[in-house]
Amino acid sequence: MTTTLFQLKKNNQIQFFINTKTTPTTNRKTEKLTAISTCLDDIINDRKPTLSYDIVYNYISNLCYSPEGNIIEQITSIVDSTLTSLSSLTKQRLVIEPSLTQLHQQYIIFSKKLALLRNLLLPYDRISNKDPLILKAFGLFREVVLSNNTNTIIDMLIVLINTLRGSNYDNNIVSSLVRMMFDCNLQNQFKDKLLKSTSEFYSSAAQNKINETLEDYLNAVKSMFDREEHIAQVHYPTMKIDTVAFTEKELMTETLPLILVTKLTQLKQFIAQQKTHSILLFISLGSRVKKDEDIQKALIGVIVTLGKEFCSEKDEKIKINKIFSLYDYLSQLEKQAPMINTIIKISFEKFISSFDNDVAIALVKFADRMLRKGGMNQLWASKILQIFKFLNGKDTFEQHYQLLLSKRLLYKGFQAEDEKIVLEQLRQECGNSYTFKLEEMVKDVETGKGWYQALNKEMSNNGMNGQYGMVVINGTSWPACPTIKCISLPKEIEKGEEVMRKWYIKEHPNRKVDFNPLLGIVSVKAHCFGGIEITMNVLQFEILTNCEGKTIKELKSKFEGEDDILMLQIKSLMGKEKLICVQSFDGKIKKPEEIKEEDVVMLNSNYHSNKPKIKINTFQTKESKEEKEKVDEKIVKDRETRIDAVVVRVMKKEKKMTVSELLTTITPKLDFKPDVEEIKQRIDKLIEREYLEKDEKDENVLLYLA
């Protein structure tokens, strides 16, 4: 440790006097030079000085301002002799092959004595045109003390530093010897060897650790980074930037490509098992070595793979819950690692696009379950919208949502406010045109509820007691509903229908309404079944009152419409409650799937229920396979129509385009991402319909036909 002049003064070792610039006599000069030489010799030999340091300092100060020019040379000779002796004595105190501990000790002693010498010789050092005292002293230290052992000593110091890198303790000798390197102007030589050693040390460490698990490797790398930063900051701070850079290069920059090839499965497990610390560590270490793009690409890849696994789940509930969970987890990570925002967007778009229809339907059914049980709120609506944003075919979501919304509104009851929460989110994302039909459906049912009092008053005035309700649905907003017509209805129902029709027409002139027995609900007391109250649709009621002793074929003759609808209602009456049974001519009771046209329908005279009220399943409240297929078919046709319209509109404006130009132009104009082959098929159809034609000279060029 170097002792400063300030410290010596503080310890009362030196007292400063005002320089009087007096010119000493020749004899007096000689005495003073002798006194200075003796004092300096006492210092380097650890003897008690004859004169106090303040007197010697004053001698030097006076001599340095003497007009005689040879005084400086004489003092220089004394100084050179003193420094040479100091270096020689230091050398003598070391063994032939000095240890770093001995060298450190002698360097400290040398530095302290040199500090005292410099403080005494400060006036000389200031006016001398020779090399500064400290520079000259450490030059001698390097030549005399270190001499031919310089490389060996540096190598020994590097070994000690590597020992510190592999441990958790510090050694003050290192700091001292690094200062010695700088004092002796060996810093460049030391730095070259230090950086080479840093590369070798951490390259070896990386090779030893790379076969461990990714989690263990990342933790080890973080620990080594922290350790190197600490050692560099404490022992060689001016070289910290370089040594840390070499450390990062060997531990991450060089090994990252191998990690991204061999350990992606483990990285995927980090996401799947929500190992936040490991994920953030992976991101931070990658960012530290300026590999953000590679890190981002790797995370996108594993999230896409994981997402595809989730989308492949057969159970739609499990599928959508896993997707929600993945999104929520990554969104939480985003608060600590902003790059996750881009990763979410790209990865979700990629894996959802591969299962677009499946995810859209699963999302619709999730919303349907939440709305049926009354659990919808702003939070869940936002979660639905978060995944909805990544759908390419938002029309798929719309069509299936419309179908299930109609079932909720007509058959299961609904909470208008809950429905509006979801519709509001969809409107904000896609605009009014996207939700117009859905909002009109809710409005139709709410309007029907508002008619309750006026309608029942009208029914009472026409001699019809009881409670009545009516909903008029707009055919342009609602999904196509299966219809069937009863050739004859019970008088009470026929009269009620007529009163309702007249009342509605009176309130809304110039409109036409049709009664759908499949959607009409009645509650009746069935005396044939012990007086229980049965709630069913009008079509089921008509079957129940007309089925006794008739064949399936005879029943079909009483209705106009699709036979499948009639058979579905018959099977509903045969289902859980078993109000009717179907038997062959030989008396064998048939199962629903065994029914034939010649079989006979009978009331179940043995039916008994402990419940005062029962409800027959009036219509399938969940999306059936057949309904799904019909919706999907409608989506395909709607898309074909939209592609045709856009192609014709663009070609009408441009008149002439290549196929590739047309594909590039129309794709952004569609609200879904069509397959290229799908567009080409529609172009061929438009050519067949003579909207377009191919250029005779170049088949890749299309021409618009006016």
Secondary structure by P-SEA (a helix, b strand, c coil): ccccaaaaaaaccccccccccccccaaaaaaaaaaaaaaaaaaaacccccccaaaaaaaaaaaaaccccaaaaaaaaaaaaaaaaaaaaaaaaccccccaaaaaaaaaaaaaaaaaaaaaaaaaaaacccccaaaaaaaaaaacccccaaaaaaaaaaaaaaaaaacccccaaaaaaaaaaaaacaaaaaaaaaaaaaaaaaaaaaaacccccaaaaaaaaaaaaaaaaaaaacccccaaaaaaaaaaaaacccaaaaaacccaaaaaaaaaacaaaaaaaaaaaaaaacaaaaaaaaaaaaaaaaaaaaaacccaaaaaaaaaaaaaaaaaaaaaccaaaaaaaaaaaaaaaaaaaaaaaaaaaaaaaaaaaccccaaaaaaaaaaaaacccaaaaaaaaaaaaaaaaccccccaaaaaaaaaaaaaacccccaaaaaaaaaaaaaaaaaaaaaaaaaaaaccccbbbbbbbccccccbbbbbbbccccaaaaaaaaaaaaaaaaacccbbbbbbcccbbbbbbcccccbbbbbbcaaaaaaaaccccccaaaaaaaccccaaaaaaaaaaaacccccbbbbcccccccccccccccbbbbccccccccccccccccccccccaaaaaaaaaaaaaaaaaaaaaaaaaaaaaaccccaaaaaacccccccbbbbaaaaaaaaaaaaaacccccccccccbbbbcc
